[in-house]
Amino acid sequence: MTPPRFSVVAVERREWPFTLRLPFRFGVITVTQGRQAVLRARIRTEDGREGWGVAAESIAAKWFDKDPALSDAQNEHQLRRSLELAEAQALAAGADTAFGHFANGYAAHVAACGREALNPLVASYGRALLDRACLDALLKLSGVTFFDGMRANIGGMAPHAVVADLGSFDFGAMLGGLAPAASIQARHTVGLVDPIVAADQTERVDDGLPETLEEVARVYRHRYWKLKVMGDVAQDVERLCRIAGVLDAGPAYHASLDGNEQYADAEGAAALWRAMAAEPRLARMCASILYIEQPVKRARALETSMAALGSARPVIIDESDGALDAFVQAKALGYAGVSSKACKGVWRSLINLARCKSWGGDYFLSGEDLTTLAGVCVQQDLALVSLLGLTHVERNGHHFIDGFTGRPKVEAVRFMEAHPDLYADTPRGPRLAIRDGALALGSLSVPGMGANIEPDYVAMESMPKAVWPS
């Protein structure tokens, strides 16, 4: 396939609020409400065809930038400003391939964000949504699925100076060899304030859905889990013992540990692992741990060796994946992997997959979640991790946010009818369907990036102008 070249001719930015059914701890804050950004991009191909594409993602406070001096509202405006800057650059860029728009604009976008004190991770958010919306539009105009289009290299992915370490890599061959699966295991997150058993609750939501870890394990029958730790060895070990008391009573399982930057240095994180290994109640859990995610604060994570902890279990970067070459830096320090998140960019995930294949050995990508909501957002992320060949992915949006809550019922029904394998009807409306711990992905094979149903834009608010710097 000759990669089509196109120009971006219009961009629309909207958002809508949502309320969590259960509070969730994101590193340094506990979240009860949030907002989702919805971005539309209209492209024009060189042969004159035009079409719209869409992308959606939570506007998350205290993840992209955890500076305690910034309010949650300022964090949200940082992400809005990144979207504004990405839009301005795209409208001025002229014609290019989908990958070319990303690669040729990456350095300038990061520099523009940097001039306004927006870090590279914040910068990646704006570029990621725009790139996804453009790719979605291109796939719809071409009448091909994300899987078929990407395997045919519809985006024109090729060696580029922006990823100089992959100067001779055959991206076309890599993409052509990808084999997306029909289903994927959902790795459930156990947050720091989540109730483990009924005795942990002083009050219940009582909406008919699982609330405690015991209930989640019984209803969804997960085989994969993601366990948050808080940065205090004694407290972490005790909480993990309580979690193990539930998981060990069930079938065989695998788990990841998520440090969320809670440990000050590599030695602190290594001390946690030693304490876990010395605790008999955690014997089965320790054997189940696949990898440890970003245990050290990003300010130091790429400065010190992770060899000691890495010799016990693979360690990956997540929040430290700011600059496009962060994984290269991390590899030199003993990290074995990096997270894939649609909010950081489709092209970034594919670049890091190429690095894993180029390096050989046991380097890998993991699929992580930033509260992907039902509809376009979760479907695009699931399409991405399926393309990457991942066998499990962290999913928590369905647990902390009740289905399509906050959206018009007719919109929810349209998505469910178009994707009956991915959603199921319930007395509270359509929700993500997890069966025996897995998500079915067959219905994502539609023209576009995993979804060809449009959300109700009229029911959303226009995104306000970013108040940044403030």
GUSE-979514 format. One line per 3 residues: for each residue x, y, z of C-alpha. Coordinates in pm, 1 decimal, m for minus. Each point is the difference from the previous one (the first is absolute). Layout:
residues N
X:Y:Z; ...
***
This chain:
residues 470
0.0:0.0:0.0; 122.3:347.7:m86.1; m53.2:198.7:320.6
m256.3:275.7:m70.0; 104.9:357.1:68.3; m252.2:236.9:148.2
m40.8:343.0:157.1; m185.0:78.0:321.7; m267.3:254.5:m90.8
m207.7:27.1:319.4; 15.6:m99.5:366.2; m277.9:3.1:258.6
60.0:m42.6:373.0; m275.3:m98.3:242.3; m21.6:m148.1:347.9
m251.2:m134.8:249.5; m2.3:m67.9:376.5; m40.2:m336.1:168.1
m33.4:m126.9:356.9; 171.4:m311.1:132.4; m217.2:m262.2:168.7
292.5:m75.3:233.1; 294.2:223.6:98.5; 332.5:m87.4:m160.4
347.8:91.5:117.4; 225.2:131.1:m278.9; 342.9:15.9:163.0
m22.8:316.4:210.5; m373.3:75.7:m27.2; m330.0:m180.0:45.7
m241.3:65.6:m286.1; m379.6:8.0:18.8; m78.5:200.6:m314.0
163.0:70.5:m332.8; m32.1:128.2:m354.5; 58.5:m156.5:m338.2
143.5:180.6:m301.3; m149.3:m84.1:m339.8; 190.2:124.9:m303.3
m118.7:m9.3:m363.0; 230.4:59.5:m294.5; m99.4:45.3:m363.2
258.1:m97.5:m259.8; 26.2:55.7:m375.7; 195.0:m248.9:m208.8
202.0:111.9:m299.8; m269.8:m136.6:m232.5; m255.0:231.6:164.2
m192.4:m235.6:226.7; m92.5:128.4:346.1; m115.3:m169.8:317.3
m15.8:25.0:378.2; 170.8:m211.7:263.0; m32.0:1.2:378.1
204.6:m74.9:311.4; m94.5:12.8:368.0; 197.8:m7.1:324.7
m41.8:93.4:365.4; 135.2:339.5:104.9; 192.7:m137.4:295.7
138.5:215.6:278.8; 318.6:m92.5:189.2; 128.1:m259.7:m242.5
160.2:181.8:m291.9; 140.8:261.0:238.4; 0.1:m82.7:373.0
140.2:332.3:118.8; m185.0:56.4:333.0; 12.1:375.4:m61.0
m247.7:m43.7:m286.0; m371.7:m35.5:65.5; m209.1:m266.0:m172.1
m155.3:275.7:m211.6; 345.0:116.0:m111.1; 90.8:m358.8:m94.1
m312.2:m17.3:m214.0; 86.2:327.9:m170.1; 349.5:m132.8:m73.8
m154.5:m279.2:m204.8; m241.6:237.5:m171.9; 294.3:224.0:m92.6
188.8:m298.3:m142.8; m303.0:m71.0:m218.6; m15.9:364.2:m112.4
367.2:0.1:m97.0; m30.9:m331.8:m183.6; m301.4:131.5:m191.6
175.5:320.8:m107.1; 301.4:m192.7:m123.4; m209.5:m254.9:m190.8
m208.3:261.1:m180.2; 317.0:171.6:m121.4; 189.5:m314.7:m95.9
m120.7:m66.7:m353.4; m20.4:m346.6:m154.7; 183.9:m298.5:145.6
m52.7:m364.9:86.0; m156.0:m89.6:335.4; 338.3:m98.0:142.5
162.7:298.4:m170.7; m234.8:240.9:177.5; 114.3:m146.9:331.1
370.4:m41.5:m74.1; 53.1:329.8:m181.7; m196.3:195.3:259.5
118.1:m171.9:317.2; 303.7:214.9:85.3; m177.5:328.7:m70.8
m302.1:m99.7:208.5; 213.4:m103.9:298.0; 197.2:324.6:m31.4
m318.7:209.5:m15.2; m130.7:m175.5:310.0; 334.9:40.0:173.9
m9.9:375.9:m50.9; m318.3:m0.8:207.6; 139.7:m229.1:273.3
m190.7:m304.1:m126.4; 207.5:m314.7:41.4; 45.5:m258.6:m280.1
m263.9:m231.4:149.0; m256.4:281.1:m9.2; 114.3:79.5:m354.1
m56.1:m361.0:m104.7; m365.7:19.9:106.5; m91.7:269.2:m251.9
190.8:m165.2:m282.5; m141.5:m344.7:88.1; m364.4:103.7:m28.6
56.5:190.9:m321.3; 193.8:m286.6:m159.4; m270.7:m249.8:96.7
m279.8:216.7:m138.2; 189.4:45.6:m327.2; 74.8:m370.1:m28.1
m364.6:m80.0:74.8; m107.0:237.2:m279.3; 248.3:m151.4:m245.6
m112.1:m355.4:75.0; m367.3:94.3:m40.8; 68.0:179.0:m329.2
189.5:m305.7:m121.5; m270.0:m239.1:120.6; 245.1:m220.0:190.3
31.6:m120.8:356.3; 274.7:115.8:232.2; 154.1:m346.2:m9.8
2.9:m36.9:m379.2; 104.5:360.0:m54.5; 289.2:m11.1:242.9
125.9:m336.1:m124.2; 5.6:153.9:m348.1; 186.0:302.4:144.9
m271.5:245.4:m98.8; 169.9:260.3:221.5; 332.8:m16.0:m183.1
209.1:m97.5:302.8; 367.1:11.2:m100.0; 345.4:82.3:142.0
15.0:365.2:105.6; 241.9:228.6:179.5; m243.4:33.3:290.2
84.2:m362.9:88.0; 362.1:m10.5:m108.5; 66.5:m322.1:192.0
m228.4:m183.8:m246.5; 162.1:137.5:m312.4; 15.2:m330.9:m185.9
m306.1:m169.6:148.9; m254.9:m151.0:m242.1; m325.8:138.3:136.7
m200.9:m134.9:m292.7; 111.0:m355.2:74.8; m77.2:40.8:369.3
m348.1:134.6:m67.2; m73.1:m263.9:m262.2; 86.8:m274.4:246.8
m233.6:114.4:277.1; m286.2:m236.2:82.4; m271.5:156.7:219.1
m187.1:m246.8:222.6; m375.2:m43.8:28.9; 2.8:58.4:376.8
218.5:133.4:278.5; 19.8:m58.7:374.4; m107.3:296.4:215.0
247.3:76.0:281.3; m202.9:149.5:283.5; 149.6:281.2:205.6
m19.5:m18.0:378.7; 33.9:362.1:108.4; 137.6:129.1:326.2
m341.6:90.1:143.2; m188.8:m296.7:m146.2; m183.5:m219.7:252.4
141.9:m352.2:12.6; m286.0:m165.5:190.1; m343.0:112.2:114.7
129.8:91.0:345.4; 205.5:278.2:m161.9; m315.1:188.0:m101.1
m189.8:243.2:218.1; m257.4:51.6:m274.4; m80.0:m160.5:m334.0
m96.5:131.5:m340.4; m241.9:m291.5:m32.3; m43.5:36.2:m373.8
13.8:m371.7:m68.5; 361.9:11.3:m118.6; 310.6:m133.8:177.7
152.9:232.5:258.4; 250.8:m195.9:207.4; 295.1:m197.4:m133.4
m174.6:m321.0:110.0; m304.1:93.0:m209.4; 208.1:100.0:m302.8
183.8:m333.2:8.3; m325.3:m193.7:26.7; m193.7:189.4:m270.6
263.3:71.9:m267.0; 225.2:m303.5:64.9; 317.9:186.6:m84.2
326.5:m186.9:m46.8; 209.9:318.6:m11.7; 26.2:273.3:264.8
179.2:331.4:45.2; 85.2:83.9:360.7; 75.8:355.0:107.3
260.3:65.3:271.2; 36.3:320.4:201.0; 371.9:42.2:73.4
4.0:m120.4:361.0; 146.7:m350.8:22.7; m181.2:m108.9:318.1
m338.5:130.7:m111.7; 44.2:m135.7:m351.4; 88.7:m347.4:121.9
m294.7:m12.4:238.1; m246.8:111.9:m266.8; 144.8:m244.8:m253.9
m45.0:m278.9:256.3; m367.9:88.8:28.2; m31.7:1.3:m379.5
180.7:m333.5:m21.7; m251.0:m143.0:246.3; m267.6:55.9:m265.9
193.5:m83.8:m316.8; 167.0:m309.9:140.5; m342.2:m146.7:72.2
m79.3:3.5:m370.9; 149.9:m148.0:m315.2; 354.7:52.4:m125.4
70.8:365.2:m69.6; 261.6:247.1:m122.9; 55.8:351.9:133.4
199.8:316.6:m48.4; 107.0:245.1:271.0; m53.7:368.7:m72.1
215.5:238.1:202.7; m152.1:317.5:m152.0; 327.7:180.9:82.7
m61.4:m51.2:371.8; 354.5:m110.4:87.4; 273.0:263.0:22.1
273.3:m217.4:m148.9; 86.7:m342.2:m138.0; 122.2:m128.6:336.4
m335.1:75.6:160.1; m177.3:m197.0:m270.6; 248.8:m287.3:36.0
m66.6:m0.1:375.3; m368.2:m53.1:m69.7; 73.6:m304.8:m211.8
232.9:m145.5:264.1; m267.6:46.0:263.8; m257.9:m166.3:m223.1
230.5:m293.6:m71.2; 59.9:m46.1:372.8; m371.2:m8.9:84.3
m142.4:m356.8:m12.6; m352.9:128.0:m58.5; 119.5:152.1:m328.9
172.6:m308.1:m139.9; m262.8:m68.4:m265.2; m41.7:367.6:m84.7
375.8:51.5:m43.4; 9.5:m294.9:m238.1; m283.0:160.7:m199.8
162.9:342.7:m50.1; 77.1:58.1:m368.1; 164.5:343.1:33.3
18.0:314.3:211.6; m122.0:328.0:m148.3; 164.9:339.6:61.6
82.5:m39.0:371.8; 232.1:304.1:13.5; m90.4:367.9:m34.9
61.3:120.4:m353.4; 249.2:264.9:115.9; 242.3:m280.0:89.3
m129.9:m301.5:m192.2; 229.3:54.7:m298.7; 303.0:99.1:206.0
78.4:m312.5:201.8; 41.4:m368.2:m80.4; m297.0:m231.3:35.7
224.8:m307.1:m18.2; m58.1:m121.9:357.5; m378.0:m3.5:m24.3
12.2:m99.9:m366.1; 192.0:m316.1:86.5; m299.8:m113.2:206.5
m281.8:108.8:m232.2; m13.1:201.8:m323.4; m59.3:371.7:59.4
m174.8:229.7:m247.2; m35.1:375.5:m39.8; m337.0:171.8:m25.0
m2.7:361.5:121.8; 368.1:27.1:m98.3; m92.8:m67.8:m362.6
3.5:370.8:m83.9; 259.0:58.1:m270.1; m28.2:m226.0:m303.7
335.8:m160.0:80.4; m82.7:m65.2:368.3; m14.9:m376.1:m54.8
351.8:10.5:m145.2; 122.6:181.4:311.8; m186.4:m242.9:223.7
149.3:m305.4:m170.2; 350.4:123.0:83.9; m98.0:13.8:369.4
m137.9:m350.4:21.3; m368.3:49.3:m81.0; m155.2:m273.1:m213.4
m321.0:158.2:m123.5; m222.2:298.9:m60.8; m374.4:53.6:17.1
m223.2:44.2:m300.8; m275.4:254.1:55.1; m209.3:149.7:m275.7
21.1:333.2:186.8; 375.9:1.5:m70.1; m43.2:m75.9:m369.7
m53.0:m282.6:m247.8; 326.9:76.3:m178.1; 193.3:2.9:328.0
m130.0:m348.6:83.9; 98.4:m131.4:m343.5; 343.8:162.7:23.7
56.4:m167.6:334.9; m122.2:m331.7:m140.1; 259.7:37.9:m275.1
265.4:57.3:264.6; m98.8:m319.1:181.0; 26.2:m196.6:m323.4
326.0:169.6:m95.7; 164.6:m62.3:338.3; m113.2:m361.3:30.6
10.3:m172.6:336.5; m276.1:58.7:253.2; m87.8:365.1:m64.5
m374.2:57.7:m11.0; m297.6:235.6:m3.3; m278.6:m16.6:255.0
m355.5:123.3:m44.7; m99.7:250.6:267.7; m315.3:207.2:53.3
m74.0:361.7:80.8; m371.6:m48.6:74.7; m110.2:m79.1:m353.3
m372.7:66.5:m19.8; m256.6:m205.5:m190.6; m34.7:92.9:m366.2
266.3:143.5:m229.6; 264.2:29.9:273.0; 11.0:m360.1:120.4
m48.5:m140.5:m350.6; 294.2:191.7:m144.7; 227.6:m109.2:283.2
m112.5:m362.5:m32.9; 61.3:12.6:m374.5; 352.4:128.3:64.3
100.1:m263.7:257.1; m150.6:m271.5:m218.2; 206.0:118.5:m297.1
311.5:m3.6:218.4; m61.4:m366.1:77.9; m47.9:47.6:374.0
m183.5:m277.9:181.7; m123.5:201.7:297.9; m73.0:364.5:70.5
m80.9:197.7:312.0; m366.8:99.4:m0.7; m162.0:198.9:278.2
m237.8:248.0:m164.6; m288.7:m249.0:1.5; 36.0:m50.0:377.7
41.0:358.6:117.7; m227.8:160.6:m260.4; m335.7:m168.3:m55.4
m26.6:m75.8:m370.5; m106.0:298.2:m209.3; m116.4:197.3:303.5
m32.5:367.8:m84.6; m58.4:m68.1:m369.4; m337.6:m13.3:m180.4
m160.5:m344.6:20.7; m50.6:m15.2:m375.9; 376.4:42.7:m48.0
73.2:m286.9:235.9; m249.6:m224.9:m176.9; 149.7:78.9:m342.2
346.2:m102.8:120.4; m136.9:m318.2:159.0; m191.5:m99.8:m312.9
307.6:58.9:m217.2; 227.5:m191.5:239.4; m212.8:m271.7:165.2
309.0:m203.8:91.0; 165.0:288.7:186.8; m302.9:138.8:185.0
m290.8:m160.9:180.8; m335.6:141.8:102.0; m70.7:26.7:371.1
m280.0:150.7:210.6; 220.9:311.4:15.8; 61.3:11.4:m375.3
280.7:m125.0:m228.5; 333.9:m77.2:166.3; 332.3:m153.3:m97.0
m40.0:m377.6:m0.4; 273.7:m197.4:175.7; m55.4:m373.2:m32.6
234.1:m240.4:177.3; 239.0:290.6:46.5; 21.8:79.0:m371.5
m126.4:257.1:m251.6; m115.4:m103.0:m347.6; 146.7:217.8:m275.7
m150.7:m136.9:m320.3; m240.0:289.4:m56.4; 288.2:252.6:m0.3
74.1:m108.4:m359.0; m199.3:282.7:m157.8; 117.2:290.5:m217.6
176.5:243.2:230.7; 204.7:m46.0:314.2; m211.7:m261.5:173.2
m327.5:194.6:m19.3; m218.2:140.3:m274.3; m284.6:114.1:225.8
11.0:372.2:71.6; m64.4:132.5:351.8; m267.3:264.7:53.0
202.9:319.0:m44.8; m302.7:224.3:60.0; m26.2:m137.8:353.6
356.5:113.5:74.9; 141.1:337.7:96.3; 240.7:195.6:m216.2
343.3:m26.8:155.9; 79.0:328.4:176.0; 310.3:192.2:m95.9
293.0:m111.2:210.4; 83.4:228.8:291.7; 373.3:m68.7:m16.8
247.7:124.6:105.4; m201.9:127.8:294.4
***
